[in-house]
Each structure stands twice: as structure tokens, then as C-alpha cells.
Amino acid sequence: MSITPNIIISLRKILLPLFIILLVTQGIAQSTGYADLEKMPVDLETDYALSALPPHLRNDATVYLLDPKKGYYIGRQGSNGFICFVSRTEWEWEEFRNDLAPAISYDAEGARSIFPIYQDVAAMRASGKYNPAQIKDSIKNRILTGVYKAPARSGISYMLSPLMRVYPGMPDDKTIVTVSAPHYMFYAPYVADGDLGFKPGISGPVLNSPGQLVFGEHGAPYGYIIVLASEKEAAVIARDGQDLMKRLFAYKPWFAVQPNTKHHGSAD
């Protein structure tokens, strides 16, 4: 069969749209950074997530694990109302990284009011349909329209892991570090430093409210008052977590604790 000009034109009409779709799909995948986020080994992710909790709460806590292709799923169902997971994306910072990994836990109120944001962010990133700016705008709009609500009561998020791979400051700083800074976080919606008398350089609790850069000084519904574990408690956590820290470092070298680094006013 000879290839006529009409056949060539017809092929162009068919193939050109397919080629454009392919380019757009590849562009979305590249812009999301999805390929850079890999699944952690289940046993390691489970143990790391549970390390956020004090030991007496771990056996009966619910563990959420991350499937980078889908989002969070229940790896182990618990019964005490506490949940734990490893965060891989923080929407306020408006970027996708493959080396962010703090272990976080919430009580029943945090699981109800705060964790759904982590679930939705993970699902949006996994879909490959959103870039970081689009996710940030989506979460911001859902907060403003009441889809997500601030905690209805006081409560606690434990972050007692022997190490954490985190943003040490506010979203205008993209720095990321690995630190040993076990601490307790108490919900403080719509609170600013001035309300609590907190000032830079003053020892004691600190306020962590990255949403203030998005919603303004008193507009952030997910702020926390952070209290560091005592030196004695931190030493016990570090001692008991030696094996976990070695396993994390063997998995990814960026899990090595960096000396003389700070996280929310703490120093290693």
C-alpha cells in the first residue's frame, strides 16, 4: 500500500494529540517529583512511626503507612485513639522532597482534625496531578471554607522519636536537617507569640505555627506550643533508640543526626 498525502495528514491528526498528551503527562510527573518518593520498608516505617509515641501508648496505637502511589493506609489498626505516621510532605513549604521524614503522632482529636490534611496532601502528591503550589492553594482554600477545622479541644501530638528529618524553621526557609530533639506539641489554634509572652532567645516553650505565613498572625488554625523533653528523658530516648537510628541511617544516610543543629529552639 502506498502512503498518500491524505494518509500522512490523517496520521498527523491522530498522533499529534497523543504526543501532546504524552508531553503534558510527563511534565506533570516531573513537576510533582513523584518518582523521587519511594516506599519505606514496612517494618522500618512502622517502628519509626511508633517511636513518636511514648512507650506505654505504642502497643495499642494505629499506624498509618505511606504508599507513594496512593497515599496513607492503615498498616495496623489500634484501639487507644492515638495514631502515628511518617510525614513526607509539608504543604506550607510548597515543595516536594524525597528526604523529609519526621515521625508524628496525634491523640484522637488531632487524628480527627489535623491528620486528614496529611492524608489529602499525600493523596494529591501521589496522584501526580498537582504541583506543590496547587496543593498549597487547595489546602488553604479548604481551611478557609471550613472543610478542615481547627482542633475543638486542647490535645497533644507526641514527637518523641530519637531523631527526626524536618524543616527546622518557618516555610520561608527551605533548609532541612536531621536532629535529635524529642518534644511534646500542644494544640494552639490561632495563637501568636505575643499572646503567650514568647520572645526569641527566651528559654522554655516555643510556638510553632507555620500557617501564620499563609493566614496571618492570628489566622493559623494548626499552631503548636512545643515543650522539649528534659535532658534526662532525651538521653533515655536516644539510648533506647540506638538500633532504630542505625537502621534508619542504613536505609538513607541523610538520617544521620547533624551536630549543632536546631529545631524550634532546640540544640543538638
N, C-alpha and C positions, 0 to 999 in steps of 0.2 A: 504494500500500500504506500503510495507516495504522500508526503507531507505537504499539504497545500497551505497557502497563506491563511485560509479560513480556519484550518485546524490549529495553526500556531496561535491565532488570535483567541480561539476558544480555550486553548491550554493556558494562555496568559490570564484569561478571565478567571479560570479555576485556581491556578497555582498562586497568583499574586495575593489574593486574600488569605490563603493558607500560610504563605510566607510571612505576611504582616502579623497574623495571629501568633505564629511561632516566635517572631521577634518580640512582640509585646509580652508573651508568656515568659520568655527568657529574661526580659527586662524586669518584670515583676519579681521573679525568683531571685535575680541578682540584687535588686534593691532591698528585698526583705532580709537578706543574709541567712535565709532558712537553711541552706546547705551547711552552714558553719555550726549549727546547733545539733549536737549529737546526743543520743540516748546514753545516760549514765548506766553503768551496771546496776541492776536492780538491788542487789544486796548492799552495795556501797551507797546508793542513793537513799535506801531505806534507813540504814544506820546513821547516815549523815543527817537526814531529816529528823530522826528521833533524838539526835544529840542536842537539838534546840531545846528540848523539854528537860525539866528536872527528872532524875531517875524514877521517882515514885509515880510519875504520870505516863511513862513510856509504854508499859505493857498494854494499857487499855486505850491508847490514842489511835486515831485514824491517820493513816499515812497516805498522802497523795504523791503519786509519781508522775513524771512528765514523759509523754510520748511526743517528741518533736514534730511528728506528722499530724497529731490530732489535738494535743493539749493534755491537761491533767486528768488522771483517772485514779480511782481508789485502788491502791496496792494492798491495803489491809484495812478492814473495817474495824473501828474501835467502838467503845461503849461509854467513855467518860466525858464526851463532849469536846475534848481537845483534838486539834488537828495539827499536822506538821507537814512541811514540804520544802523543797529547794527552789528558790526563785531563780529564774533565768533571764527575766526581762522586767525592768522597772520603767513604766510608761512615762514618768515625769522627766526622765533623762533624754527621751526622744532619740534613742539609738538601739540598734541590735548588736549584742556582743555574744561571743561564744565562751567568754571567760568570767562571766558574772555568776556567782553561785553561793548566796547566803542561805543557811538553813533557818527557817522561820516557823514559829508555832503560834496558834491562836486558841483562846478559850472559845466557848460556844458562841458568845456574842461577836467576837472577831470572825469566827467561821461563817456566821450569818451575814455580817455587814461588810467585811473587808475582803475576805478571801475570794468572793465572786469576781472581784476586779482582776485578781491574778489569773483566775480561770479564763475569763474572757480575753484578757491580753494574750495569754498563751495560745488560745484557740485561734485568735486573729493572726498572730505571728505564724502559727503552724499552717494556716490556710494558704499562705503565700500571696494573698490578695491585698495586703496592706503594707505600707512602709511605716517607719516609726512615727512620722508626723501625723499620718492618718489615724494611727492607733491613739496617739495622744489627744487629738481633736475629738475622737469618738468617746473616749473615756471622760474627757472634760464635759462634753455635751450631756452625757448620761448622768453625770453628777449634778449638773445644773438643772436638768429636767426631773430629777428625783428618782431616776432608775436605780442609782446607788445612793444609799443613805448613810449618814454618819452613825457610829455606834450609839445605841439607845441607852446604854448604861456604861459605867466605868468597867474596865476589864483589863486583861493583861495579855501581852504577847511575850513569850519567853524566847530569847535568843542566847542560849547558854552553850552553844557549840564551842569546842576548844579552838576553832578558827572559823573565819568567815571571809569570803571573797566578795567585797562590797564596794560601793561608792562611799567614800569617807565623808563627803560633804554634801552640798546642795546641787541641784540639777544644772547650775551654770558652770559646774566643774565636772568634766568628764573623766577625771582621774579614777582609777580603780586600784584597790590594794587588797592584800591578804593580811589580816590582823588576827590577833588573839585578844578579844575584848568581850567576854561573855557579859550580858546585861539583861535587864528587865525593861519592858516598854509598857507604859500605862496609857490608855487612850486619852487623848486630849484634843477633841474636835474644836475647831475654831478658836484655838488659844494661841497667843503670841508671847514672845519672851517677856515683854513688858508687863503682861498680866501676872506673870509668876515672879517677877523681880529678877529674872535671869539676865546676866550680863557676860559678855565674852571674857574669858580668863578667870572667872569665878569658879571655884571648885564646887562639886556637888552635882545634882541632877542637871540635865540639859534637855532642851526641847528640840525634837527632830520633826520638822513639818515641811517636807519638800514641796508640798502642794501650795505653799504660800507664794511661790514664784509663778504659779498658774492662776490662783484665785485671789491673791492679795493677803495682807497681814492677818485678817480675821476671817478669811473665806475658806480655809483649808479644813475639810471635814475629817482628815485622817492624820492628824498630828499625834505625836507620842511624847510623853515625858520619860526620859531614859535614865535609869539608875544602874550604874555599873555594879557588877558583882564585887564583893570585897576581895582584897588581895588574897586572903586565906581561901575563899571559895574558888577564886580564879585559879589558884595553884592546884587545888584538888581537881578541878575540871581539866586543866592541862595535863596533869599526871594520868588521870583516868582515860584521857582521850588520845594518848600517845599512839596506840595501834591504829585508831581511825585516821589520825593525821598522816601516818606513814602510808596508809592505803590511798588516801586522797592524793598525796604527793606522787605516789607511784602511778596513779591514773593520769594526773596532769601536773607537771612541775610548777605551774603557777599557783598551786595550792600551798607552796612554801610560805610560811609566815615571814613577812618582811619586818626587820627590826626598825625601831624608832619611827614607826608609822602611827597615825592617829585615826580614830573613828569616832565621831561625835564627842570629841573632847577627851577621848581616852588615849593613852600612850602605851605602846607595847613595851 
